[in-house]
Amino acid sequence: MYPVTVASMCEEVRNPVRQVPRAMAWAIPIGFLTGLIFLLPLVFTLPDIGMLLAGEVILIIFEGYL
């Protein structure tokens, strides 16, 4: 997904022969890193997996707002 975005912008780069492959190569690790930064706080703040599977989480979320 990310390299396609880079390839569509290659007309606007100053030195496309060098810059576009570099951007394509860096798009994947940067996407992985930002995804990891996004997912780690979610994983550590989720309740117990048993509660998630039992469906009790919805009640806990609504109790916080009541």
NULO-242267 format. One record per atom (N, C-alpha, C): residue number from 1; residue in one letter; atom name; x, y, z. Coordinates in steps of 0.2 Angstrom, whole numbers, padded with zeros to 4 digits, always signed. Example, Ala and Ser with C-alpha at 12.3 -4.5 7.8 and 13.67 -1.06 7.14 Angstrom:
// residues 2
+-----+---------+-------+-------+-------+-------+
| num | residuo | atomo |  east | north |    up |
+-----+---------+-------+-------+-------+-------+
|   1 |       a |     N | +0066 | -0028 | +0039 |
|   1 |       a |    CA | +0062 | -0022 | +0039 |
|   1 |       a |     C | +0066 | -0016 | +0039 |
|   2 |       s |     N | +0064 | -0011 | +0035 |
|   2 |       s |    CA | +0068 | -0005 | +0036 |
|   2 |       s |     C | +0064 | +0000 | +0039 |
+-----+---------+-------+-------+-------+-------+
***
This chain:
// residues 66
+-----+---------+-------+-------+-------+-------+
| num | residuo | atomo |  east | north |    up |
+-----+---------+-------+-------+-------+-------+
|   1 |       m |     N | +0004 | -0006 | +0000 |
|   1 |       m |    CA | +0000 | +0000 | +0000 |
|   1 |       m |     C | +0004 | +0006 | +0000 |
|   2 |       y |     N | +0009 | +0007 | +0004 |
|   2 |       y |    CA | +0013 | +0013 | +0005 |
|   2 |       y |     C | +0018 | +0014 | -0002 |
|   3 |       p |     N | +0021 | +0009 | -0005 |
|   3 |       p |    CA | +0025 | +0010 | -0010 |
|   3 |       p |     C | +0021 | +0013 | -0016 |
|   4 |       v |     N | +0014 | +0011 | -0017 |
|   4 |       v |    CA | +0010 | +0014 | -0022 |
|   4 |       v |     C | +0009 | +0021 | -0021 |
|   5 |       t |     N | +0009 | +0024 | -0015 |
|   5 |       t |    CA | +0008 | +0031 | -0014 |
|   5 |       t |     C | +0014 | +0034 | -0016 |
|   6 |       v |     N | +0020 | +0032 | -0014 |
|   6 |       v |    CA | +0026 | +0035 | -0016 |
|   6 |       v |     C | +0027 | +0035 | -0024 |
|   7 |       a |     N | +0025 | +0029 | -0027 |
|   7 |       a |    CA | +0026 | +0029 | -0035 |
|   7 |       a |     C | +0022 | +0034 | -0038 |
|   8 |       s |     N | +0016 | +0036 | -0035 |
|   8 |       s |    CA | +0012 | +0041 | -0038 |
|   8 |       s |     C | +0014 | +0048 | -0038 |
|   9 |       m |     N | +0019 | +0049 | -0034 |
|   9 |       m |    CA | +0022 | +0056 | -0033 |
|   9 |       m |     C | +0029 | +0056 | -0036 |
|  10 |       c |     N | +0031 | +0051 | -0040 |
|  10 |       c |    CA | +0038 | +0051 | -0042 |
|  10 |       c |     C | +0039 | +0057 | -0047 |
|  11 |       e |     N | +0034 | +0060 | -0050 |
|  11 |       e |    CA | +0035 | +0065 | -0055 |
|  11 |       e |     C | +0037 | +0071 | -0052 |
|  12 |       e |     N | +0036 | +0072 | -0046 |
|  12 |       e |    CA | +0037 | +0079 | -0042 |
|  12 |       e |     C | +0044 | +0079 | -0038 |
|  13 |       v |     N | +0048 | +0073 | -0039 |
|  13 |       v |    CA | +0054 | +0073 | -0035 |
|  13 |       v |     C | +0060 | +0075 | -0040 |
|  14 |       r |     N | +0064 | +0078 | -0036 |
|  14 |       r |    CA | +0070 | +0082 | -0040 |
|  14 |       r |     C | +0074 | +0076 | -0043 |
|  15 |       n |     N | +0076 | +0071 | -0040 |
|  15 |       n |    CA | +0080 | +0066 | -0043 |
|  15 |       n |     C | +0077 | +0059 | -0042 |
|  16 |       p |     N | +0072 | +0058 | -0047 |
|  16 |       p |    CA | +0067 | +0052 | -0045 |
|  16 |       p |     C | +0071 | +0045 | -0046 |
|  17 |       v |     N | +0077 | +0045 | -0049 |
|  17 |       v |    CA | +0080 | +0038 | -0050 |
|  17 |       v |     C | +0083 | +0036 | -0043 |
|  18 |       r |     N | +0085 | +0041 | -0039 |
|  18 |       r |    CA | +0088 | +0039 | -0033 |
|  18 |       r |     C | +0083 | +0040 | -0027 |
|  19 |       q |     N | +0078 | +0045 | -0027 |
|  19 |       q |    CA | +0074 | +0046 | -0022 |
|  19 |       q |     C | +0068 | +0041 | -0021 |
|  20 |       v |     N | +0065 | +0040 | -0027 |
|  20 |       v |    CA | +0059 | +0035 | -0027 |
|  20 |       v |     C | +0061 | +0028 | -0024 |
|  21 |       p |     N | +0066 | +0025 | -0026 |
|  21 |       p |    CA | +0067 | +0018 | -0023 |
|  21 |       p |     C | +0069 | +0019 | -0016 |
|  22 |       r |     N | +0072 | +0024 | -0014 |
|  22 |       r |    CA | +0074 | +0025 | -0007 |
|  22 |       r |     C | +0067 | +0026 | -0003 |
|  23 |       a |     N | +0063 | +0030 | -0005 |
|  23 |       a |    CA | +0056 | +0031 | -0002 |
|  23 |       a |     C | +0052 | +0025 | -0001 |
|  24 |       m |     N | +0052 | +0021 | -0007 |
|  24 |       m |    CA | +0049 | +0015 | -0007 |
|  24 |       m |     C | +0052 | +0010 | -0001 |
|  25 |       a |     N | +0058 | +0010 | -0001 |
|  25 |       a |    CA | +0061 | +0006 | +0004 |
|  25 |       a |     C | +0060 | +0008 | +0011 |
|  26 |       w |     N | +0060 | +0014 | +0012 |
|  26 |       w |    CA | +0058 | +0017 | +0019 |
|  26 |       w |     C | +0051 | +0017 | +0021 |
|  27 |       a |     N | +0046 | +0016 | +0016 |
|  27 |       a |    CA | +0039 | +0017 | +0018 |
|  27 |       a |     C | +0037 | +0011 | +0022 |
|  28 |       i |     N | +0039 | +0005 | +0021 |
|  28 |       i |    CA | +0037 | -0001 | +0025 |
|  28 |       i |     C | +0040 | -0001 | +0032 |
|  29 |       p |     N | +0046 | +0001 | +0033 |
|  29 |       p |    CA | +0048 | +0001 | +0040 |
|  29 |       p |     C | +0045 | +0007 | +0044 |
|  30 |       i |     N | +0044 | +0012 | +0041 |
|  30 |       i |    CA | +0041 | +0018 | +0044 |
|  30 |       i |     C | +0034 | +0016 | +0046 |
|  31 |       g |     N | +0030 | +0013 | +0041 |
|  31 |       g |    CA | +0023 | +0011 | +0042 |
|  31 |       g |     C | +0023 | +0006 | +0048 |
|  32 |       f |     N | +0028 | +0001 | +0048 |
|  32 |       f |    CA | +0028 | -0004 | +0054 |
|  32 |       f |     C | +0029 | +0000 | +0060 |
|  33 |       l |     N | +0033 | +0004 | +0061 |
|  33 |       l |    CA | +0035 | +0008 | +0067 |
|  33 |       l |     C | +0029 | +0012 | +0069 |
|  34 |       t |     N | +0026 | +0016 | +0065 |
|  34 |       t |    CA | +0020 | +0020 | +0067 |
|  34 |       t |     C | +0014 | +0015 | +0069 |
|  35 |       g |     N | +0013 | +0010 | +0066 |
|  35 |       g |    CA | +0008 | +0005 | +0068 |
|  35 |       g |     C | +0010 | +0002 | +0075 |
|  36 |       l |     N | +0016 | +0000 | +0076 |
|  36 |       l |    CA | +0018 | -0002 | +0082 |
|  36 |       l |     C | +0017 | +0003 | +0088 |
|  37 |       i |     N | +0019 | +0009 | +0087 |
|  37 |       i |    CA | +0018 | +0014 | +0092 |
|  37 |       i |     C | +0010 | +0015 | +0093 |
|  38 |       f |     N | +0006 | +0014 | +0088 |
|  38 |       f |    CA | -0001 | +0015 | +0089 |
|  38 |       f |     C | -0004 | +0009 | +0093 |
|  39 |       l |     N | -0002 | +0003 | +0091 |
|  39 |       l |    CA | -0004 | -0003 | +0094 |
|  39 |       l |     C | -0002 | -0005 | +0101 |
|  40 |       l |     N | +0004 | -0003 | +0103 |
|  40 |       l |    CA | +0007 | -0005 | +0110 |
|  40 |       l |     C | +0002 | -0002 | +0115 |
|  41 |       p |     N | +0000 | +0005 | +0115 |
|  41 |       p |    CA | -0004 | +0007 | +0120 |
|  41 |       p |     C | -0011 | +0004 | +0121 |
|  42 |       l |     N | -0013 | +0002 | +0115 |
|  42 |       l |    CA | -0020 | -0002 | +0115 |
|  42 |       l |     C | -0019 | -0008 | +0118 |
|  43 |       v |     N | -0014 | -0012 | +0117 |
|  43 |       v |    CA | -0013 | -0019 | +0119 |
|  43 |       v |     C | -0012 | -0018 | +0127 |
|  44 |       f |     N | -0009 | -0013 | +0129 |
|  44 |       f |    CA | -0007 | -0013 | +0137 |
|  44 |       f |     C | -0013 | -0010 | +0140 |
|  45 |       t |     N | -0018 | -0007 | +0137 |
|  45 |       t |    CA | -0024 | -0004 | +0141 |
|  45 |       t |     C | -0030 | -0008 | +0140 |
|  46 |       l |     N | -0030 | -0013 | +0136 |
|  46 |       l |    CA | -0036 | -0018 | +0135 |
|  46 |       l |     C | -0037 | -0022 | +0141 |
|  47 |       p |     N | -0043 | -0023 | +0143 |
|  47 |       p |    CA | -0045 | -0027 | +0149 |
|  47 |       p |     C | -0043 | -0035 | +0147 |
|  48 |       d |     N | -0044 | -0039 | +0152 |
|  48 |       d |    CA | -0042 | -0046 | +0152 |
|  48 |       d |     C | -0046 | -0049 | +0146 |
|  49 |       i |     N | -0042 | -0054 | +0142 |
|  49 |       i |    CA | -0045 | -0057 | +0136 |
|  49 |       i |     C | -0051 | -0061 | +0138 |
|  50 |       g |     N | -0052 | -0064 | +0144 |
|  50 |       g |    CA | -0058 | -0067 | +0146 |
|  50 |       g |     C | -0064 | -0063 | +0146 |
|  51 |       m |     N | -0063 | -0057 | +0148 |
|  51 |       m |    CA | -0068 | -0052 | +0148 |
|  51 |       m |     C | -0070 | -0050 | +0141 |
|  52 |       l |     N | -0065 | -0049 | +0137 |
|  52 |       l |    CA | -0067 | -0047 | +0130 |
|  52 |       l |     C | -0071 | -0052 | +0127 |
|  53 |       l |     N | -0069 | -0058 | +0128 |
|  53 |       l |    CA | -0073 | -0064 | +0124 |
|  53 |       l |     C | -0080 | -0065 | +0127 |
|  54 |       a |     N | -0081 | -0064 | +0134 |
|  54 |       a |    CA | -0087 | -0064 | +0137 |
|  54 |       a |     C | -0092 | -0059 | +0135 |
|  55 |       g |     N | -0089 | -0053 | +0133 |
|  55 |       g |    CA | -0094 | -0048 | +0131 |
|  55 |       g |     C | -0095 | -0043 | +0137 |
|  56 |       e |     N | -0091 | -0044 | +0142 |
|  56 |       e |    CA | -0092 | -0039 | +0148 |
|  56 |       e |     C | -0089 | -0032 | +0148 |
|  57 |       v |     N | -0085 | -0031 | +0143 |
|  57 |       v |    CA | -0082 | -0025 | +0142 |
|  57 |       v |     C | -0087 | -0019 | +0140 |
|  58 |       i |     N | -0092 | -0021 | +0137 |
|  58 |       i |    CA | -0097 | -0015 | +0135 |
|  58 |       i |     C | -0100 | -0012 | +0142 |
|  59 |       l |     N | -0101 | -0017 | +0146 |
|  59 |       l |    CA | -0104 | -0015 | +0153 |
|  59 |       l |     C | -0099 | -0010 | +0156 |
|  60 |       i |     N | -0093 | -0012 | +0156 |
|  60 |       i |    CA | -0088 | -0008 | +0160 |
|  60 |       i |     C | -0087 | -0001 | +0157 |
|  61 |       i |     N | -0087 | -0001 | +0150 |
|  61 |       i |    CA | -0086 | +0005 | +0147 |
|  61 |       i |     C | -0092 | +0010 | +0148 |
|  62 |       f |     N | -0098 | +0007 | +0148 |
|  62 |       f |    CA | -0104 | +0011 | +0150 |
|  62 |       f |     C | -0104 | +0013 | +0157 |
|  63 |       e |     N | -0102 | +0009 | +0162 |
|  63 |       e |    CA | -0101 | +0011 | +0169 |
|  63 |       e |     C | -0097 | +0017 | +0170 |
|  64 |       g |     N | -0092 | +0018 | +0166 |
|  64 |       g |    CA | -0087 | +0023 | +0167 |
|  64 |       g |     C | -0090 | +0030 | +0165 |
|  65 |       y |     N | -0095 | +0030 | +0160 |
|  65 |       y |    CA | -0098 | +0036 | +0158 |
|  65 |       y |     C | -0105 | +0037 | +0162 |
|  66 |       l |     N | -0107 | +0033 | +0166 |
|  66 |       l |    CA | -0113 | +0034 | +0170 |
|  66 |       l |     C | -0111 | +0037 | +0177 |
+-----+---------+-------+-------+-------+-------+
***
